[in-house]
Every structure is written in C-alpha cells, then in structure tokens.
C-alpha cells in the first residue's frame, strides 16, 4: 500500500495533524516530519519518503508559500505526478503550482462531507489506492454497504418511509471519515432481491453489510438491523428497536453509533455533531417531507396534481417546523415547476427558496431553484453561475443535477446535459424521466449503444412505477418510448393509445409521445397531431423545450411545425432562437 506524505509549514501543524488523523482513519499509511528518526540526516529521509509516497499532500498557507522546504517538496511531487494540494487559509499556491487544482480546506474541522475534503480524498485515493480485493475493487478495512431496509408494514405505500430510513443511515455513515460507504444507488440495486450478504460484499468490495427492516404501524415503529461481516457472514452487531414513532431520530443515531463502535473506528467531534443533525426535530414534518419527495421523484410528470401534492405536504411540514430548510427547498422546486409548466405566475418559488437559504445558506437545492428561475427568464449567464454554486454545495444532489441538466438542455449543450443526467440516474436509478432525457442526449450524440442501454432502463424503471400506479401517464409515455427505441413498434403504439385514454390531458406525456414518433418511428403526421394541442395550451416550459429538443429536429423544416411553433412563441413571447 502506498504511503501518503504530508508537507506543511510549522505554524500549520494543528491542521496537518487533523489531516493526518483523518487519512489514517480511512486506512492510509501517513508520514510527516514528526516521524523523522533521530539518527539520520533530515534531507536524506525526506528524499526517501517523497520517492516512496504514492501521494504528497501539500498544505498551502501564506507561510507555507514562503517556505523553501515546502516548495521543494511540492516540486518533487509535481515532477513525480504525486502532488495533491490544499489551501488552509485561501492562499493561492505559488507558481508553478498555481496551475494545478487545489482543494479548499478553509475552516475545515474534520467534516467528512466537506467539498474540499472530498476533493482531496478523491485525489489521494486515485494516486495511493488501498489494497485490492479479488474482484479488482479497492477495499478498505472498514467499508460498508447499507442495503435498503425491507418494508414490513404490509402497506406498499409505506415504502417511502423504509427507503428514507435507509438513505438517512447511509448519509449518516458517509459523514464518518473512517468509513467507506457504498453509494445509495448501488445499494438500492439490491432492493427487493433475496441476496447472499457475503456475495454482495464480494461484488462491491466492502468489508461489512448492514441490513434491516422497518415496520410502521400507527404511532409505533419497529426497526431491526444487523451488521454482518462480509467475509464470514457472522453478525458483529444486531438489535431491534420497538419505540414510539417520535423516537425515530434517536433510533437512527443509535444504529449509526453502534456501527461505528462495532467497527472500532474513531468518530471525530465534528462527525458526531453532523450525524445528530436532521434538519428538523419533528418526526411528523420529517415523515411529510419523505412522502413529498417520493411524489417528486416518481410522480406523474405533467399532472399538476403531482406538484400540488408536494407543495401541500411541504407546506404542512413547514407549518409544523418553520425552520425545516429541506422542506422549504423542495416546496420551491415544486412551485417553480407550477410556474413554468402550468402558468401559476407568482413569486412563491423565489420566496420559498429565499426562506430555505435564510435558514441554511448551504442548501444546494434552493440555489438550483434560483438558477431555474434565471434560466427561464433568459438570463443564461446568471443561471450558470447559480447552478455552479449549487453543484459546488451539493455535487451528489439528485435535484441539483437534474436542474443542471435541464439548464444545459435549454441551451442545447447536449454533452453537458448528458453528464448531468448520467449523474442523476446514478443517484436514483428509478428516475425513469431522467433516463428518457439521457436517451435524448445519447441520440443527439449518435451514441447508439447508450440509446439502447438507456431504452432498456426507460422500460424497466417505468414498468416498476406502473406496477404501483397504472394511471401514471408520464411513466406510460416513457415505457412507450422504450418499446419504440428497442424496436417493439406494435407495443409502443398500443401503450400510446392506452395512455391517451387514461391521461388525455397530460401535455407532458403528449409531448414525449411526439418526440418518440418523430425520432424513432418517423410518424411525422401523428407527431404533429399530438404536438398541436401541446403548443396551443402549454406554458413556457414545454414550448421552450420544443425549440431546442433534438428529438424534434426531423420536424424543423416542416411548414406545419413551423407555423405551430411560431404561434406558440408569439403567445408566450419566447426569446429563444428557433433552431
């Protein structure tokens, strides 16, 4: 295993010690000058350690920039390709090091989820990987996969609650720098499957697996959880919690801390504090938020009732807890959709986003709302600046990546949109809507393999939604698209016909059908017939999409299409250029 060398100025020793301990807790061998032997020349040992290091972490500060030793060590690392840089006080590294990316550790106190720390750790992991497992994956001594907890309530509609518990425990453990935690989406790939825990551990390259179940009934909740050694299959820890629902946060804390204790890892003070922060102290508000987010992710796109439900649930959550920033931000997302897709002209989304940011300035989703408003008002420069800020705060936020993709699509930046949609489906694989938009990008790029792979996911993920909600017009539309792309023309046409009977007023669904008929089936007259009522009745969102959507490129020269689009643009005063 490669060693990590830490270079720093003497005045920065407290920060260097913190970086040292955090890297060691993740399983790295770390060397810094406190380890110098008393019997050997300083320069000789430094040279040896620099040569053997897989990664050299240079902690820049005003004093470090003036230190000949730090600069010399950085120069050796730069030449060897092992340099990893971080600034402790905002100082820009001196030339030529200023030309290389630098993580920002200003005000860092050991938080595992801090953007600057994540950036540094990612670079260290690439340069000095920990030992490999038999399946080729990097394995850490203490790594874990949180399998989705089974819903034992006997009510499928309670699935959102058990999923929320699993996600929150995953998030909690991710805040512990000594643990490597499998991504939520990877873990949820095993949902509903009967799995061999040891096989899961081997496939994912993790040392431990957490599995459990949730039974929610009235005001009571029962949560069972067990931590399993991925090699032997033995239980390191197991417990069952029979409590009032009001104790749900305490249960989550107990599970996370029990795992930390069982794995014998060091929990830093900042990490303990982060785990205990839920965003709300109200279980009722928390439950409403989980329910709202479920509708937001898997609901019927194009049906105004989806947005109305999310807004009602979030509004009630914020009435219960007025400082629940996550609920304010989700309400703002639904309100901005109401404004630009359904023509509800008010300042509600801006107000809700501002309220969220007043409570928590770091909440990325609220910045994404502000970016969406700027984009829809044709301020592309402002939108890009705001969404970049949102991505910096929440690089792994599904909502933020979705909005980033939407903004890129609106400017026909296909490659950029594809990257963000790829990130979105990697975060929530069941996001059938993003799979369809990703396929749109792949089709425009000429990526046939990506189109076919995405079409399979469009079909499988929308089928899962339809199993729970057969009247979901958006899912029917995505399912039809999957059939068409995969060559199942007859099934595609049957699904389209069924969907139009079930959800005839869903303009978003009609728009998607028009895209499918145009790009994949070349049924141009039918596509125009579906588009006509969309362009006559829809608000800004869908009309703007029509102007730039590559799936409709085959219609651009059609006189009927041009006439329809021109009338729609005149009606809403669209400024986006006709392509």
C-alpha positions as CSV (number, residue, x, y, z in Angstrom):
1,X,0.0,0.0,0.0
2,X,1.4,3.4,-1.0
3,X,2.2,6.0,1.7
4,X,0.8,9.5,1.9
5,X,3.4,12.2,2.6
6,X,2.1,15.5,4.2
7,X,4.1,18.7,3.6
8,X,3.2,21.8,5.7
9,X,4.6,24.9,7.4
10,X,5.3,24.6,11.1
11,X,2.6,27.1,12.0
12,X,0.1,24.8,10.3
13,X,0.9,21.8,12.4
14,X,-2.5,21.6,14.1
15,X,-4.3,21.4,10.7
16,X,-1.6,18.9,9.4
17,X,-2.3,16.7,12.4
18,X,-6.0,16.8,11.7
19,X,-5.4,15.8,8.0
20,X,-3.0,13.1,9.2
21,X,-5.6,11.5,11.6
22,X,-8.4,11.7,9.1
23,X,-6.4,9.9,6.4
24,X,-5.2,7.3,8.9
25,X,-8.8,6.6,10.0
26,X,-9.6,5.8,6.3
27,X,-6.8,3.2,6.3
28,X,-3.9,5.1,4.8
29,X,-0.3,5.0,5.9
30,X,0.7,8.6,6.5
31,X,4.2,10.1,7.0
32,X,5.0,13.6,8.2
33,X,8.2,15.1,9.7
34,X,7.3,14.2,13.3
35,X,8.3,10.6,12.2
36,X,11.9,11.7,11.5
37,X,14.4,9.3,13.1
38,X,16.9,10.8,15.5
39,X,19.9,9.1,13.9
40,X,19.6,10.1,10.2
41,X,20.1,13.3,8.2
42,X,16.8,15.2,7.7
43,X,17.2,15.8,3.9
44,X,18.1,12.1,3.3
45,X,15.0,10.8,5.0
46,X,12.7,13.4,3.3
47,X,14.1,12.4,-0.1
48,X,13.4,8.7,0.6
49,X,9.9,9.4,1.8
50,X,9.0,11.6,-1.1
51,X,10.3,9.0,-3.6
52,X,8.2,6.2,-2.0
53,X,5.0,8.2,-1.4
54,X,2.0,7.5,-3.7
55,X,0.6,10.9,-2.9
56,X,2.2,14.0,-1.5
57,X,-0.4,16.3,0.2
58,X,0.9,19.9,0.3
59,X,-1.0,22.1,2.7
60,X,-0.5,25.7,1.4
61,X,-0.8,28.8,3.6
62,X,0.8,32.2,3.5
63,X,3.7,30.9,5.5
64,X,4.0,27.6,3.5
65,X,4.3,29.6,0.3
66,X,7.4,31.2,1.7
67,X,8.9,28.0,3.0
68,X,11.8,26.7,0.8
69,X,11.2,23.2,2.3
70,X,7.5,23.1,1.4
71,X,8.2,24.5,-2.1
72,X,11.0,21.9,-2.7
73,X,8.8,19.0,-1.5
74,X,5.9,20.3,-3.8
75,X,8.3,20.5,-6.7
76,X,9.5,16.9,-6.3
77,X,5.9,15.7,-6.1
78,X,4.9,17.8,-9.1
79,X,7.7,16.1,-11.1
80,X,6.6,12.7,-9.9
81,X,2.9,13.3,-10.6
82,X,2.0,12.7,-6.9
83,X,1.1,16.2,-5.9
84,X,-2.2,16.8,-4.1
85,X,-2.8,20.4,-3.0
86,X,-5.0,22.1,-0.4
87,X,-5.2,25.7,0.8
88,X,-5.7,26.2,4.6
89,X,-6.2,30.0,4.5
90,X,-7.2,30.8,0.9
91,X,-3.7,31.5,-0.2
92,X,-3.1,30.7,-3.9
93,X,-0.2,28.3,-4.4
94,X,2.9,30.0,-5.8
95,X,4.0,29.4,-9.4
96,X,4.1,26.9,-11.0
97,X,1.8,25.1,-8.5
98,X,-1.0,27.7,-9.1
99,X,-1.6,26.0,-12.4
100,X,-2.8,22.8,-10.6
101,X,-6.1,22.3,-8.9
102,X,-6.2,23.0,-5.2
103,X,-8.7,21.8,-2.6
104,X,-10.2,24.4,-0.2
105,X,-9.8,23.4,3.4
106,X,-10.5,26.8,4.9
107,X,-12.5,26.4,8.1
108,X,-12.3,22.6,7.8
109,X,-12.7,20.9,11.1
110,X,-12.7,17.3,10.1
111,X,-16.1,17.1,8.3
112,X,-16.1,14.0,6.0
113,X,-18.7,15.6,3.7
114,X,-16.9,19.0,3.2
115,X,-16.4,19.6,-0.5
116,X,-12.7,20.5,-0.1
117,X,-12.0,17.3,1.9
118,X,-13.9,15.1,-0.5
119,X,-11.8,16.6,-3.4
120,X,-8.6,15.9,-1.5
121,X,-9.5,12.4,-0.5
122,X,-10.6,11.5,-4.1
123,X,-7.2,12.6,-5.4
124,X,-5.3,10.7,-2.7
125,X,-7.4,7.5,-3.5
126,X,-6.5,7.7,-7.2
127,X,-2.8,8.2,-6.5
128,X,-2.4,5.9,-3.5
129,X,-5.1,3.3,-3.7
130,X,-5.6,0.9,-0.8
131,X,-5.2,-2.8,-1.3
132,X,-7.3,-4.5,-4.0
133,X,-9.8,-7.3,-3.4
134,X,-10.1,-10.4,-5.6
135,X,-12.8,-8.7,-7.8
136,X,-10.5,-5.8,-8.5
137,X,-12.3,-3.2,-6.4
138,X,-10.5,-1.1,-3.9
139,X,-11.3,-2.5,-0.5
140,X,-10.9,-0.6,2.7
141,X,-10.5,-2.3,6.0
142,X,-13.7,-0.7,7.3
143,X,-16.2,-0.3,4.4
144,X,-19.9,-0.8,4.4
145,X,-23.0,-1.2,2.2
146,X,-26.3,-0.3,3.7
147,X,-28.9,-2.5,1.9
148,X,-32.4,-0.9,1.6
149,X,-34.4,-1.8,4.7
150,X,-37.4,-4.0,4.0
151,X,-40.8,-2.5,4.4
152,X,-42.6,-4.9,6.8
153,X,-45.7,-2.7,7.2
154,X,-47.8,-4.7,4.9
155,X,-48.7,-1.5,3.0
156,X,-46.8,-0.7,-0.2
157,X,-47.5,3.0,0.2
158,X,-45.2,3.0,3.3
159,X,-42.2,2.1,1.1
160,X,-41.1,5.8,1.1
161,X,-40.6,5.6,4.9
162,X,-38.4,2.5,4.9
163,X,-36.4,3.9,2.0
164,X,-36.0,7.2,3.8
165,X,-34.6,5.4,6.9
166,X,-32.1,3.5,4.7
167,X,-31.0,6.7,2.9
168,X,-30.6,8.6,6.2
169,X,-28.4,5.9,7.8
170,X,-26.3,5.8,4.6
171,X,-25.9,9.6,4.8
172,X,-25.0,9.4,8.5
173,X,-22.3,6.8,8.0
174,X,-21.0,8.8,5.0
175,X,-20.1,11.6,7.4
176,X,-17.7,9.3,9.2
177,X,-14.3,9.8,7.6
178,X,-13.0,6.4,8.8
179,X,-15.7,4.5,6.8
180,X,-16.0,3.9,3.1
181,X,-19.8,3.8,2.4
182,X,-21.3,2.3,-0.8
183,X,-23.4,4.9,-2.8
184,X,-27.1,4.8,-2.2
185,X,-27.9,4.0,-5.8
186,X,-25.6,0.9,-5.8
187,X,-27.1,-0.4,-2.6
188,X,-30.7,0.2,-3.8
189,X,-29.9,-2.0,-6.9
190,X,-30.4,-5.0,-4.5
191,X,-33.8,-3.8,-3.3
192,X,-36.5,-6.5,-3.3
193,X,-33.9,-9.2,-4.0
194,X,-33.1,-12.2,-1.9
195,X,-29.3,-11.8,-1.6
196,X,-26.3,-13.6,-0.2
197,X,-24.7,-10.9,2.0
198,X,-21.2,-12.3,1.5
199,X,-21.7,-12.3,-2.3
200,X,-22.9,-8.6,-2.0
201,X,-19.8,-7.8,0.0
202,X,-17.5,-9.5,-2.6
203,X,-19.2,-7.9,-5.6
204,X,-19.0,-4.4,-4.0
205,X,-15.6,-4.9,-2.4
206,X,-16.8,-3.9,1.1
207,X,-15.9,-5.5,4.4
208,X,-19.3,-5.2,6.0
209,X,-23.0,-5.1,5.1
210,X,-25.9,-3.6,7.1
211,X,-29.4,-5.0,6.5
212,X,-32.6,-4.4,8.3
213,X,-36.4,-4.0,8.2
214,X,-38.9,-1.3,9.2
215,X,-42.5,-1.9,10.4
216,X,-44.5,1.2,10.9
217,X,-48.0,1.0,12.4
218,X,-49.9,3.9,13.8
219,X,-47.7,5.7,16.3
220,X,-45.3,2.8,16.7
221,X,-42.3,1.7,14.7
222,X,-40.1,-1.4,14.9
223,X,-36.7,-1.3,13.3
224,X,-34.5,-4.3,13.2
225,X,-30.9,-4.0,12.0
226,X,-27.8,-6.3,11.8
227,X,-24.2,-5.6,10.9
228,X,-22.7,-8.5,9.1
229,X,-19.0,-9.4,8.4
230,X,-18.8,-9.6,4.6
231,X,-16.2,-12.4,4.7
232,X,-17.5,-14.8,7.3
233,X,-21.2,-13.9,7.3
234,X,-21.2,-13.6,11.1
235,X,-23.1,-10.9,13.0
236,X,-20.9,-8.2,14.6
237,X,-23.9,-6.4,16.0
238,X,-27.7,-6.7,15.8
239,X,-30.6,-5.0,17.6
240,X,-34.3,-4.4,17.5
241,X,-35.9,-1.2,18.4
242,X,-39.6,-1.1,19.4
243,X,-40.4,2.5,20.0
244,X,-42.8,5.3,19.5
245,X,-42.6,7.0,16.1
246,X,-41.4,10.1,17.8
247,X,-38.1,8.3,18.7
248,X,-37.2,7.6,15.0
249,X,-34.3,10.1,15.0
250,X,-32.9,8.6,18.2
251,X,-33.1,5.1,16.7
252,X,-31.2,6.3,13.6
253,X,-28.5,7.9,15.8
254,X,-28.2,4.7,17.9
255,X,-27.8,2.5,14.8
256,X,-25.1,4.7,13.3
257,X,-23.2,5.0,16.5
258,X,-23.5,1.2,17.2
259,X,-22.0,0.5,13.8
260,X,-19.1,3.0,14.4
261,X,-18.5,1.3,17.8
262,X,-18.7,-2.2,16.4
263,X,-16.2,-1.4,13.6
264,X,-13.9,0.3,16.2
265,X,-13.5,3.5,14.2
266,X,-12.8,6.9,15.6
267,X,-15.7,9.3,15.5
268,X,-14.4,12.9,15.3
269,X,-16.4,15.6,17.3
270,X,-17.5,17.3,14.1
271,X,-18.7,14.0,12.7
272,X,-20.7,13.2,15.8
273,X,-22.4,16.6,15.5
274,X,-23.1,16.1,11.8
275,X,-24.8,12.7,12.4
276,X,-27.1,14.2,15.0
277,X,-28.3,17.0,12.7
278,X,-31.5,16.0,10.9
279,X,-32.8,19.3,9.6
280,X,-35.8,19.0,11.8
281,X,-36.7,17.9,15.3
282,X,-40.3,17.0,14.3
283,X,-40.9,13.4,13.2
284,X,-44.3,14.5,11.7
285,X,-42.5,17.1,9.5
286,X,-39.9,14.5,8.6
287,X,-42.5,11.9,7.6
288,X,-44.3,14.5,5.4
289,X,-41.1,15.5,3.7
290,X,-40.2,11.9,2.8
291,X,-43.7,11.4,1.4
292,X,-43.4,14.6,-0.7
293,X,-40.0,13.6,-2.1
294,X,-41.4,10.3,-3.1
295,X,-44.1,12.0,-5.2
296,X,-41.5,14.4,-6.6
297,X,-39.2,11.6,-7.8
298,X,-41.7,9.0,-9.0
299,X,-44.9,11.0,-9.5
300,X,-46.8,11.7,-12.8
301,X,-44.8,14.4,-14.6
302,X,-47.2,16.6,-16.5
303,X,-50.0,16.1,-14.0
304,X,-50.4,19.3,-11.9
305,X,-51.6,17.1,-9.0
306,X,-48.0,15.9,-8.5
307,X,-46.8,19.5,-7.8
308,X,-49.9,20.3,-5.8
309,X,-49.3,17.3,-3.5
310,X,-45.7,18.1,-3.0
311,X,-46.5,21.7,-2.2
312,X,-49.3,20.7,0.2
313,X,-47.1,18.2,2.1
314,X,-44.1,20.6,2.3
315,X,-46.3,23.5,3.4
316,X,-47.7,21.4,6.2
317,X,-44.1,20.3,7.1
318,X,-43.0,23.9,7.3
319,X,-46.1,24.8,9.4
320,X,-45.0,22.2,11.9
321,X,-41.4,23.2,11.7
322,X,-40.9,26.7,10.2
323,X,-37.1,26.2,10.1
324,X,-37.1,22.9,8.1
325,X,-34.9,24.1,5.2
326,X,-35.2,20.9,3.2
327,X,-39.0,21.2,3.1
328,X,-38.8,24.8,2.0
329,X,-36.4,23.9,-0.8
330,X,-38.5,21.0,-2.1
331,X,-41.6,23.2,-2.0
332,X,-39.7,25.8,-4.0
333,X,-38.8,23.1,-6.7
334,X,-42.5,22.2,-7.0
335,X,-43.6,25.8,-7.1
336,X,-41.1,26.6,-9.9
337,X,-42.5,23.7,-11.9
338,X,-46.0,25.1,-11.3
339,X,-44.9,28.5,-12.6
340,X,-43.1,27.5,-15.8
341,X,-45.1,24.4,-16.7
342,X,-48.6,25.2,-15.5
343,X,-48.5,29.0,-15.7
344,X,-49.0,29.8,-12.0
345,X,-47.5,33.3,-12.1
346,X,-46.4,34.3,-8.6
347,X,-43.2,34.8,-6.6
348,X,-43.8,31.7,-4.4
349,X,-40.7,29.7,-5.6
350,X,-38.4,32.6,-5.1
351,X,-39.8,33.3,-1.6
352,X,-39.6,29.6,-0.6
353,X,-36.0,29.3,-1.9
354,X,-35.0,32.5,-0.1
355,X,-36.6,31.2,3.1
356,X,-34.6,27.9,2.8
357,X,-31.4,29.8,2.3
358,X,-32.1,32.1,5.2
359,X,-32.3,29.0,7.4
360,X,-29.4,27.1,5.8
361,X,-27.2,29.0,3.3
362,X,-25.6,25.8,2.2
363,X,-28.8,24.1,1.0
364,X,-27.9,23.4,-2.7
365,X,-31.5,22.7,-3.9
366,X,-32.6,26.2,-3.1
367,X,-29.8,27.6,-5.3
368,X,-31.0,25.2,-8.0
369,X,-34.4,26.8,-7.9
370,X,-32.9,30.3,-8.3
371,X,-30.9,29.0,-11.2
372,X,-34.0,27.6,-12.8
373,X,-35.8,31.0,-12.4
374,X,-32.9,32.8,-14.0
375,X,-32.8,30.3,-16.9
376,X,-36.5,30.6,-17.6
377,X,-36.1,34.4,-17.7
378,X,-33.4,34.1,-20.3
379,X,-30.5,35.0,-18.0
380,X,-28.2,32.2,-19.0
381,X,-25.1,33.7,-17.5
382,X,-26.8,34.2,-14.1
383,X,-28.3,30.7,-14.3
384,X,-25.0,29.1,-15.0
385,X,-23.4,31.0,-12.1
386,X,-26.1,30.0,-9.7
387,X,-26.2,26.3,-10.8
388,X,-22.4,26.1,-10.5
389,X,-22.8,27.3,-6.9
390,X,-25.5,24.7,-6.3
391,X,-23.3,21.9,-7.7
392,X,-20.4,23.0,-5.5
393,X,-22.6,22.8,-2.4
394,X,-24.3,19.6,-3.4
395,X,-22.4,17.6,-6.1
396,X,-24.3,14.5,-5.2
397,X,-27.8,16.1,-5.0
398,X,-30.2,14.4,-7.4
399,X,-32.4,17.6,-7.6
400,X,-29.4,19.8,-8.4
401,X,-28.0,17.6,-11.1
402,X,-31.5,17.4,-12.6
403,X,-31.8,21.1,-12.7
404,X,-28.2,21.5,-14.1
405,X,-29.1,19.1,-16.9
406,X,-32.3,21.0,-17.6
407,X,-30.4,24.3,-17.9
408,X,-27.8,22.8,-20.2
409,X,-30.5,21.2,-22.4
410,X,-32.3,24.6,-22.7
411,X,-29.1,25.9,-24.2
412,X,-28.7,22.8,-26.4
413,X,-25.5,21.9,-24.6
414,X,-26.0,18.2,-25.2
415,X,-22.7,16.8,-23.9
416,X,-23.0,18.8,-20.7
417,X,-26.7,17.8,-20.2
418,X,-25.8,14.1,-20.8
419,X,-23.2,14.3,-18.0
420,X,-25.7,15.7,-15.5
421,X,-28.5,13.2,-16.5
422,X,-25.9,10.4,-16.1
423,X,-25.2,11.7,-12.6
424,X,-28.9,11.9,-11.8
425,X,-29.7,8.3,-12.8
426,X,-26.6,7.1,-10.9
427,X,-28.0,8.7,-7.8
428,X,-31.6,7.5,-8.2
429,X,-31.7,4.7,-10.8
430,X,-35.5,4.6,-10.6
431,X,-35.7,8.1,-12.1
432,X,-37.4,7.0,-15.3
433,X,-37.8,10.5,-16.5
434,X,-34.1,11.3,-16.5
435,X,-33.4,8.0,-18.3
436,X,-35.6,9.2,-21.1
437,X,-33.9,12.6,-21.3
438,X,-30.5,10.9,-21.2
439,X,-31.5,8.8,-24.2
440,X,-32.5,12.0,-25.9
441,X,-28.9,13.2,-25.4
442,X,-27.4,9.9,-26.5
443,X,-29.5,10.0,-29.7
444,X,-28.2,13.5,-30.5
445,X,-24.7,12.4,-29.8
446,X,-25.0,9.4,-32.1
447,X,-24.3,7.1,-29.2
448,X,-26.3,4.1,-30.3
449,X,-25.1,1.8,-27.6
450,X,-26.1,4.4,-25.0
451,X,-29.5,4.8,-26.6
452,X,-30.2,1.1,-26.4
453,X,-28.9,0.7,-22.8
454,X,-31.0,3.8,-21.8
455,X,-34.1,2.5,-23.5
456,X,-33.9,-0.7,-21.5
457,X,-33.7,1.3,-18.3
458,X,-36.6,3.5,-19.5
459,X,-38.7,0.5,-20.0
460,X,-37.7,-1.4,-16.8
461,X,-37.9,1.6,-14.4
462,X,-41.2,2.9,-15.8
463,X,-42.7,-0.6,-15.5
464,X,-41.8,-0.6,-11.8
465,X,-43.7,2.7,-11.4
466,X,-46.7,1.5,-13.4
467,X,-46.9,-1.6,-11.1
468,X,-47.7,0.8,-8.3
469,X,-49.6,3.4,-10.3
470,X,-51.1,2.1,-13.6
471,X,-52.5,5.5,-14.4
472,X,-49.2,7.3,-14.3
473,X,-49.2,9.0,-17.8
474,X,-45.6,10.0,-17.7
475,X,-44.5,6.5,-16.9
476,X,-46.7,5.2,-19.7
477,X,-45.1,7.7,-22.0
478,X,-41.5,6.7,-21.1
479,X,-42.5,3.0,-21.3
480,X,-43.8,3.6,-24.9
481,X,-40.6,5.3,-25.8
482,X,-38.6,2.4,-24.5
483,X,-40.6,0.0,-26.7
484,X,-40.2,2.2,-29.8
485,X,-36.4,2.5,-29.4
486,X,-36.0,-1.2,-28.8
487,X,-37.9,-2.0,-32.0
488,X,-41.2,-3.0,-30.4
489,X,-43.3,-0.8,-32.6
490,X,-46.6,-2.5,-32.0
491,X,-46.3,-2.5,-28.3
492,X,-45.2,1.2,-28.4
493,X,-48.3,2.2,-30.4
494,X,-50.6,0.1,-28.0
495,X,-49.1,1.8,-25.0
496,X,-49.5,5.3,-26.5
497,X,-53.2,4.6,-27.3
498,X,-53.8,3.3,-23.8
499,X,-52.0,6.2,-22.2
500,X,-54.1,8.8,-24.1
501,X,-57.3,7.1,-22.9
502,X,-56.1,7.1,-19.3
503,X,-54.5,10.5,-19.1
504,X,-55.6,12.6,-22.1
505,X,-54.9,16.0,-20.5
506,X,-51.3,15.3,-19.7
507,X,-49.5,17.7,-22.1
508,X,-46.0,16.5,-21.0
509,X,-47.0,12.9,-21.9
510,X,-48.3,14.0,-25.3
511,X,-45.1,16.0,-25.9
512,X,-43.0,12.8,-25.1
513,X,-45.1,10.8,-27.5
514,X,-44.5,13.3,-30.2
515,X,-40.7,13.0,-29.6
516,X,-40.9,9.2,-29.8
517,X,-43.0,9.2,-33.0
518,X,-40.6,11.7,-34.6
519,X,-37.2,10.5,-33.6
520,X,-37.7,6.7,-33.5
521,X,-40.8,5.8,-35.6
522,X,-40.8,8.7,-38.2
523,X,-44.6,9.1,-37.8
524,X,-44.5,12.8,-38.5
525,X,-48.2,13.5,-39.1
526,X,-49.2,11.7,-35.9
527,X,-46.4,13.5,-34.0
528,X,-47.7,16.9,-35.2
529,X,-51.2,16.0,-34.3
530,X,-50.0,15.2,-30.7
531,X,-47.9,18.4,-30.6
532,X,-50.6,20.8,-31.8
533,X,-52.7,20.9,-28.6
534,X,-49.5,21.0,-26.5
535,X,-48.3,24.1,-28.3
536,X,-51.7,25.7,-28.1
537,X,-52.2,25.2,-24.4
538,X,-48.9,24.7,-22.6
539,X,-46.9,27.3,-20.8
540,X,-43.3,28.4,-21.2
541,X,-41.6,25.2,-20.2
542,X,-42.7,22.8,-22.9
543,X,-42.7,25.5,-25.6
544,X,-39.1,26.3,-24.8
545,X,-38.2,22.6,-24.9
546,X,-39.8,22.3,-28.3
547,X,-37.5,25.0,-29.7
548,X,-34.3,23.1,-28.7
549,X,-35.2,19.4,-28.3
550,X,-33.0,17.3,-30.7
551,X,-35.7,14.6,-30.8
552,X,-37.8,17.0,-32.9
553,X,-35.1,18.0,-35.3
554,X,-36.7,16.0,-38.1
555,X,-39.7,18.3,-37.9
556,X,-37.7,21.6,-38.1
557,X,-38.3,22.0,-41.8
558,X,-42.0,21.0,-41.8
559,X,-44.2,24.0,-42.6
560,X,-47.0,22.9,-40.3
561,X,-44.5,22.6,-37.4
562,X,-43.0,26.0,-38.1
563,X,-46.4,27.6,-38.1
564,X,-47.4,25.9,-34.8
565,X,-44.2,26.9,-33.1
566,X,-44.3,30.5,-34.3
567,X,-47.8,30.9,-32.9
568,X,-46.8,29.4,-29.6
569,X,-43.7,31.6,-29.4
570,X,-45.8,34.7,-30.1
571,X,-48.3,33.7,-27.4
572,X,-45.7,33.4,-24.7
573,X,-43.1,35.9,-26.0
574,X,-40.3,33.4,-26.2
575,X,-36.9,34.8,-27.0
576,X,-35.0,31.6,-27.6
577,X,-33.8,31.3,-31.2
578,X,-35.6,28.9,-33.5
579,X,-33.2,26.1,-34.4
